[in-house]
Amino acid sequence: MKTLKNFGKKAAAGGALLVASVGAANAALPASATTAFTDLQADALALVDLAWTAAVPITIAFIILGMFKRAASSAS
């Protein structure tokens, strides 16, 4: 039990240190890096939108093919 308590204390200390270091690193980012990440996020969201336009018809096609196979196998 004692090692579990020590592990919890060490994990909490490590988590606090991680949060503090991420906050310090985030504050040190130049404006150009922030702009680049914002542009990257916009591009990624645009790609996700394009993927949805292809994923929906493909999923519907697989559903229709599965229904056709089920109907064809039950008919024979």
Residue frames as qw, qx, qy, qz and C-alpha x, y, z in Angstrom:
[[0.000, 0.883, 0.469, 0.000, 0.00, 0.00, 0.00],
 [0.330, -0.759, 0.076, 0.556, 2.83, 2.34, 0.80],
 [0.368, -0.112, 0.568, 0.728, 4.28, 2.07, -2.72],
 [0.158, 0.642, 0.665, 0.348, 0.88, 2.89, -4.18],
 [0.174, -0.922, -0.245, 0.245, 0.70, 6.07, -2.13],
 [0.389, -0.547, 0.344, 0.656, 4.22, 7.01, -3.19],
 [0.348, 0.237, 0.685, 0.594, 3.32, 6.32, -6.81],
 [0.049, 0.836, 0.535, 0.108, 0.29, 8.59, -6.52],
 [0.273, -0.858, 0.003, 0.435, 2.40, 11.39, -5.06],
 [0.402, -0.305, 0.536, 0.676, 5.04, 10.99, -7.75],
 [0.279, 0.475, 0.705, 0.446, 2.40, 10.90, -10.49],
 [0.045, -0.922, -0.374, 0.092, 0.75, 14.05, -9.15],
 [0.330, -0.731, 0.223, 0.554, 4.09, 15.84, -8.96],
 [0.398, -0.040, 0.665, 0.631, 5.00, 14.71, -12.46],
 [0.196, 0.690, 0.648, 0.258, 1.63, 15.84, -13.80],
 [0.141, -0.932, -0.168, 0.288, 1.98, 19.25, -12.18],
 [0.379, -0.520, 0.433, 0.631, 5.47, 19.62, -13.64],
 [0.364, 0.263, 0.726, 0.521, 4.19, 18.61, -17.07],
 [0.090, 0.856, 0.503, 0.071, 1.35, 21.12, -16.95],
 [0.253, -0.861, 0.056, 0.437, 3.72, 23.88, -15.82],
 [0.401, -0.311, 0.569, 0.647, 6.23, 23.12, -18.57],
 [0.302, 0.501, 0.700, 0.410, 3.53, 23.02, -21.26],
 [0.026, -0.935, -0.332, 0.124, 2.21, 26.36, -20.06],
 [0.316, -0.727, 0.278, 0.543, 5.68, 27.88, -20.19],
 [0.405, -0.018, 0.693, 0.595, 6.34, 26.42, -23.63],
 [0.224, 0.711, 0.633, 0.208, 3.02, 27.71, -24.91],
 [0.111, -0.935, -0.125, 0.312, 3.79, 31.21, -23.70],
 [0.362, -0.566, 0.452, 0.587, 7.12, 31.18, -25.54],
 [0.571, 0.389, 0.636, 0.343, 5.64, 30.44, -28.98],
 [0.077, -0.250, 0.212, 0.942, 6.22, 33.19, -31.52],
 [0.526, 0.456, 0.218, -0.684, 3.28, 34.62, -33.45],
 [0.458, 0.434, -0.610, -0.480, 4.38, 32.94, -36.67],
 [0.095, 0.063, -0.990, 0.079, 4.20, 29.51, -35.03],
 [0.332, 0.352, 0.645, -0.591, 0.72, 30.25, -33.72],
 [0.517, 0.522, -0.151, -0.661, -0.35, 31.34, -37.20],
 [0.317, 0.325, -0.845, -0.282, 1.15, 28.20, -38.72],
 [0.073, 0.117, 0.953, -0.270, -0.74, 25.96, -36.29],
 [0.433, 0.466, 0.372, -0.676, -3.96, 27.85, -36.98],
 [0.490, 0.493, -0.451, -0.559, -3.47, 27.39, -40.72],
 [0.167, 0.184, -0.967, -0.051, -2.68, 23.71, -40.20],
 [0.270, 0.266, 0.790, -0.483, -5.86, 23.27, -38.18],
 [0.515, 0.523, 0.053, -0.677, -7.91, 24.96, -40.92],
 [0.414, 0.420, -0.707, -0.391, -6.36, 22.71, -43.58],
 [0.008, 0.034, -0.985, 0.167, -6.97, 19.59, -41.48],
 [0.402, 0.387, 0.582, -0.592, -10.62, 20.54, -40.97],
 [0.523, 0.522, -0.271, -0.617, -11.00, 21.11, -44.71],
 [0.287, 0.281, -0.897, -0.184, -9.58, 17.63, -45.37],
 [0.189, 0.160, 0.885, -0.395, -11.99, 16.12, -42.84],
 [0.513, 0.483, 0.221, -0.675, -14.87, 17.81, -44.64],
 [0.486, 0.466, -0.581, -0.457, -13.67, 16.36, -47.94],
 [0.082, 0.142, -0.983, 0.081, -13.34, 12.92, -46.36],
 [0.390, 0.286, 0.680, -0.552, -16.94, 13.04, -45.11],
 [0.578, 0.498, -0.114, -0.637, -18.20, 13.79, -48.61],
 [0.483, 0.352, -0.767, -0.232, -16.53, 10.58, -49.80],
 [0.032, -0.113, 0.928, -0.353, -17.17, 8.44, -46.71],
 [0.547, 0.218, 0.440, -0.678, -20.96, 8.79, -46.69],
 [0.746, 0.390, -0.256, -0.476, -21.58, 7.46, -50.24],
 [0.389, 0.359, -0.847, 0.039, -19.03, 4.67, -49.75],
 [0.214, -0.043, 0.824, -0.524, -20.70, 3.59, -46.50],
 [0.672, 0.303, 0.225, -0.638, -24.13, 3.65, -48.15],
 [0.635, 0.436, -0.554, -0.316, -22.77, 1.59, -51.05],
 [0.166, 0.238, -0.929, 0.230, -21.41, -1.05, -48.64],
 [0.435, 0.118, 0.637, -0.626, -24.77, -1.20, -46.87],
 [0.720, 0.402, -0.070, -0.561, -26.62, -1.65, -50.17],
 [0.494, 0.408, -0.758, -0.121, -24.15, -4.33, -51.31],
 [0.077, -0.126, 0.900, -0.409, -24.62, -6.19, -48.02],
 [0.597, 0.255, 0.411, -0.640, -28.40, -6.04, -48.39],
 [0.683, 0.457, -0.372, -0.430, -28.12, -7.30, -51.99],
 [0.293, 0.332, -0.893, 0.078, -25.87, -10.20, -50.94],
 [0.298, 0.023, 0.788, -0.538, -28.26, -11.13, -48.13],
 [0.681, 0.372, 0.166, -0.609, -31.25, -11.05, -50.49],
 [0.596, 0.477, -0.576, -0.292, -29.40, -13.02, -53.16],
 [0.141, 0.251, -0.936, 0.204, -28.27, -15.73, -50.73],
 [0.421, 0.144, 0.693, -0.567, -31.75, -16.13, -49.24],
 [0.676, 0.432, -0.081, -0.591, -33.33, -16.38, -52.70],
 [0.562, 0.415, -0.689, -0.192, -31.17, -19.31, -53.79]]
